[in-house]
Amino acid sequence: MNQPQYRVLLFYKFVTIPDAESFTAEHLAYCKNNGLKGRILIADEGINGTLSGTVEQTDRYMADMRANPLFSDIVFKIDETEGHAFKKMFVRYKKELVTLRYEKPLDPNQLSGKRLSPKEWHEYLQRDDVIVVDGRNDYEYDLGHFRGAIRPTVETFKEFPEWVRDNLAEFKNKPVLTYCTGGIRCEKLTGVLLNEGFTDVYQLEGGIVTYGKDEEVKGRLFDGKCYVFDERISVPINRTEEHVVVGKCYHCGEPAERYINCKDDTCHRQHIVCDDCAEEHRGYCSPACEEHELARTSG
């Protein structure tokens, strides 16, 4: 008998959800009853999620979501996978879909950058007058990014407004291109840029994952791999012979693009490793972590 095929769904939508906290509880029960696993955030301003399940389960989820007038036009990015990409199902209520804590509330349906299709984005990347800003965290950039993009020195999204003021002020009159994994963070980041006085702001529609699936551009000009927030940790984007490894091994500094979690249960530091160091260090980020784990498990 053939094993069931699995999918990972990535999706978001900014839309006012009445009584979002009650909807959160109902949605959690629905997902669990249907055998789905993943992480979904719900706020008064909308929904943001990624989940995994069989083809049948994910088809049912997409159909049921689109049957709700609030989400009738929601866009799902779909990846095929060999099994569940998550261990559990979490659905949580938050004040913001992406934690920004900006001084002024931003509604992406009212204020956001111009959207560029993958083909348009690829064309813009080849211009000499554009500034390309990675709208993700620094560790995501280190694994893979668009060629020539500025690396953000931020560990969390809420640091972006201050980082923009400190690092991008000189580019206010230039075309600024922003991108992120699936598009949701740039919906807010482009709003910040416009609010901070930038005049010509763009975002990659559908994010990196959509760009990588486009049959015309095939992920060109994206180097390395794309970090994802599930058990896969990273996925390939550039489907041409131009693929370049940009990540560096945490231990030896050699080119690598494999992210792992430190095996010490009290650490779990995510770090990039090459094959040799993965074997030599046995999955630990440091000798101290290995000693700690051995002492903990043997005691």
Helices and strands as residue ranges (DSSP letters): E 6-14, H 20-33, E 37-43, E 46-54, H 55-67, G 69-71, E 75-81, E 89-93, E 114-116, H 118-125, E 131-134, H 138-143, E 144-146, G 157-159, H 160-167, G 169-171, E 176-179, H 184-195, E 201-204, H 207-213, E 222-227, E 234-236, E 258-261, E 270-273, H 275-280, H 287-298
